[in-house]
Amino acid sequence: MKDVREEYHAEGLTEASLHDDPLEQARRWVDEAIEAGLPLPNAMTLATVSEDGQPSSRVVLLKGVEGNGFTFFTHYDSRKGSEIAVNPKVSFTMFWQPFDRQMIVIGEAHKVDPEESDSYFASRPHASQISAAISPQSQPVSREWLEEEVERLEKEFPLAPVPRPEQWGGYRIIPTEIQFWHGRPSRLHDRYRYRKQANGDWTIERLAP
Ligand SMILES: Cc1cc2nc3c(=O)[nH]c(=O)nc-3n(C[C@H](O)[C@H](O)[C@H](O)COP(=O)(O)O)c2cc1C
């Protein structure tokens, strides 16, 4: 791994090329990754912290950049959900390798309204609804048990939509800090950090690479 060296050739990032609103800028970067057909353009590595200060991370999928935050869906009683329940402070990173772009978001995760979770759950494919409904996410299980549970639910709801389990739903991450990183040659990368002020305005500054 020490011998793996990537040279970055991307054009620079300037304050003038960035949107004043970092959420709008984030939406642009995600949209550009989607439009370019990059694999998993909405994959984000989400870090949470336990009550005793132990961080943990995992990949989830970003499902929306709404006016005030970033939305993803999961099981509320998973490890991440239990950690968010005691400490809503989270961070996530997205990396779009062909664009030499990284985005880092720091903020707080809050559950979305149940109606919003209902509506997204209802839009998922039937098989995904079943898998979500039977999974006690993050608990030890056997493959056999999982398959039996899927079979049981498939009989109960052969075609009908599966009701959203109460413990499954969305979170919206309300950012306090968003950083945009762009790889440049010779490790002289461009980094811009937005930070939210008490009055709601965002400040922007360049950071050393
Ligand atoms: C590409 C990819 C996308 C994923 N998307 C989600 C997702 O949107 N929601 C989710 O709960 N888990 C998703 N997972 C699974 C999580 O990484 C993780 O295994 C799961 O959420 C349990 O995490 P936890 O035990 O740390 O809470 C995804 C995994 C990968 C590799």
The ligand as a Tripos MOL2 file, in Angstrom:
@<TRIPOS>MOLECULE
LIG
   31    33     1     0     0
SMALL
NO_CHARGES

@<TRIPOS>ATOM
      1 C1        -23.2590    0.2030   -0.5020 C.3       1 LIG1
      2 C2        -23.9590   -0.0100    0.8130 C.ar      1 LIG1
      3 C3        -25.1520    0.6390    1.0560 C.ar      1 LIG1
      4 C4        -25.8130    0.4740    2.2740 C.ar      1 LIG1
      5 N1        -26.9420    1.2050    2.5220 N.ar      1 LIG1
      6 C5        -27.5280    1.1140    3.7300 C.ar      1 LIG1
      7 C6        -28.6160    1.9790    4.0680 C.ar      1 LIG1
      8 O1        -29.0330    2.8650    3.2980 O.2       1 LIG1
      9 N2        -29.1900    1.8230    5.2830 N.ar      1 LIG1
     10 C7        -28.7450    0.8950    6.1870 C.ar      1 LIG1
     11 O2        -29.3130    0.7920    7.2680 O.2       1 LIG1
     12 N3        -27.6960    0.0930    5.9050 N.ar      1 LIG1
     13 C8        -27.0750    0.1890    4.7100 C.ar      1 LIG1
     14 N4        -25.9780   -0.5990    4.4340 N.ar      1 LIG1
     15 C9        -25.5250   -1.5570    5.4630 C.3       1 LIG1
     16 C10       -24.6810   -0.8030    6.5150 C.3       1 LIG1
     17 O3        -23.3730   -0.5790    6.0290 O.3       1 LIG1
     18 C11       -24.6070   -1.5460    7.8700 C.3       1 LIG1
     19 O4        -24.1400   -2.8620    7.6920 O.3       1 LIG1
     20 C12       -25.9500   -1.5940    8.5690 C.3       1 LIG1
     21 O5        -26.6500   -0.3660    8.4590 O.3       1 LIG1
     22 C13       -25.7660   -1.9280   10.0490 C.3       1 LIG1
     23 O6        -24.9320   -0.9480   10.6390 O.3       1 LIG1
     24 P1        -24.7180   -0.7760   12.2030 P.3       1 LIG1
     25 O7        -24.7490   -2.1820   12.8090 O.co2     1 LIG1
     26 O8        -23.3670   -0.1500   12.3570 O.co2     1 LIG1
     27 O9        -25.8330    0.0730   12.7160 O.co2     1 LIG1
     28 C14       -25.2880   -0.4230    3.2500 C.ar      1 LIG1
     29 C15       -24.0750   -1.0730    2.9850 C.ar      1 LIG1
     30 C16       -23.4160   -0.8570    1.7990 C.ar      1 LIG1
     31 C17       -22.0800   -1.5350    1.5780 C.3       1 LIG1
@<TRIPOS>BOND
     1     1     2 1
     2     2     3 ar
     3     2    30 ar
     4     3     4 ar
     5     4     5 ar
     6     4    28 ar
     7     5     6 ar
     8     6     7 ar
     9     6    13 1
    10     7     8 2
    11     7     9 ar
    12     9    10 ar
    13    10    11 2
    14    10    12 ar
    15    12    13 ar
    16    13    14 ar
    17    14    15 1
    18    14    28 ar
    19    15    16 1
    20    16    17 1
    21    16    18 1
    22    18    19 1
    23    18    20 1
    24    20    21 1
    25    20    22 1
    26    22    23 1
    27    23    24 1
    28    24    25 2
    29    24    26 1
    30    24    27 1
    31    28    29 ar
    32    29    30 ar
    33    30    31 1
@<TRIPOS>SUBSTRUCTURE
     1 LIG1         1 GROUP 0 **** ****
